[in-house]
Amino acid sequence: MTTDQPARRAGTAETSLLRQAATLPNVISLLRLALVPVFLWLLLGPRWDGIAVLVLAFAGFSDWLDGKLARWLNQLSRLGQLLDPAADRLYVVATLLAFLVREILPWWVIAVLVGRELMLLGCVTVLRARRFTYPEVTYVGKGATFVLMYAFPMLLLIQTDFAGPVVVDVVRPVAYAFMIWGGVLYVWSGVLYVVQTWLAVRNRQPGSGDGGRDAVAGT
């Protein structure tokens, strides 16, 4: 009987994971994740910027939609808490790297934002090594990602051939405003995370472990 228990637990966990993945919010998150390499190929391969804009727009809209659906349908899940921020982070980093290659944004702007991601990775490493609970999710970090996911499609739109002079004149200032606003919030949320990490280590108050992973993902 006891020898079968680990296998049963593994089977139960696998079934639970499959059930979570089959919910509508998580299907949307999985689709968003699957479109990351497609977006990069569109932007760096054939340079079909118009279709890439649509993919980015879908990513931004679905980021809002899957969270709303999860609450409306009462389908909040551990898998969703991991998939949603993972997709957001992948889109942010992938878009920044693509924009660097295409020279859509200055290299120093991209370096600052990517540096923020590396800074967070260092904080996560420190916290995990010391077995601390990760800081809480901040609305600053969520808001920054939300704004950037709307700035990116607009920045890409003004690079396309089908965006006429009138569209470019209207969209360009809005795109740069969103980019500046989102970039500042994104960096500030990273600074807050570093401060929280430093305070946790200084106070030497070990956390519970698993409970903090959600906070890291959504920061």
Residue, then its C-alpha position, 0 to 999 in steps of 0.5 A: m500500500t505505502t509503495d503505491q502512495p507516491a505514484r498515486r500522488a503523482g497521478t493525482a497531481e498530473t490529473s489536477l495539472l491537466r484539469q487546470a490547463a483545460t480551463l478557458p483562462n489557462v488555454i488563453s495563457l498557453l496560446r499567448l505563450a505559444l505565440v512568443p516565438v511566432f511573434l519573434w519570427l514575424l518581426l525578425g524573419p520576414r518582417w511582417d510587422g503588420i501581423a506582428v502588431l496584431v500578435l502583440a495586441f492580442a497578447g496585451f488584450s488576452d493578458w487582461l482577458d484571462g484574469k477577468l475570465a478566471r475570476w468571472l468563471n471562478q477558475l483561479s488556479r496555481l497553474g494560471q498564477l504561473l502562466d500569466p506572469a511568465a507569458d508577460r515576462l517573455y513578451v516583454v523580454a522578447t519584444l525588447l530584444a527584437f526592438l534592439v535588433r530592429e533599432i526601434l528603441p535606443w539601446w540604453v532604454i532596452a539595457v535599463l529594462v533588461g537590466r531590471e530583469l537581471m536584477l530581479l533574477g539576482c534577488v530571486t537567487v538570494l531569496r531562494a538560497r536563504r529560504f525566504t518568502y518572496p515579497e508580495v505582488t505589487y500593483v506598480g509591477k502589474g501596472a508597468t507590465f500592462v502599460l508596456m504591453y500597450a506601448f509595444p504594439m503602438l511603437l511597432l505600428i508606426q514602423t509599418d508601411f500601412a500606417g499613413p502619416v496621419v496615423v503616425d502623427v497621432v500614434r507616435p506621441v501616445a506610444y512614447a508617452f506609454m513607453i516612458w510611463g511604463g518604463v519608469l514604473y517597470v524600473w521603479s517596481g524593480v527598485l521596490y523589489v530590491v528594497q524588499t529583498w534587502l529588508a528580508v535578508r537584513n531582518r533574517q525572517p525566513g519565509s514559508g517557501d512556496g508561497g512566495r513564487d507567485a509574488v516573484a512572477g507577478t512583480 
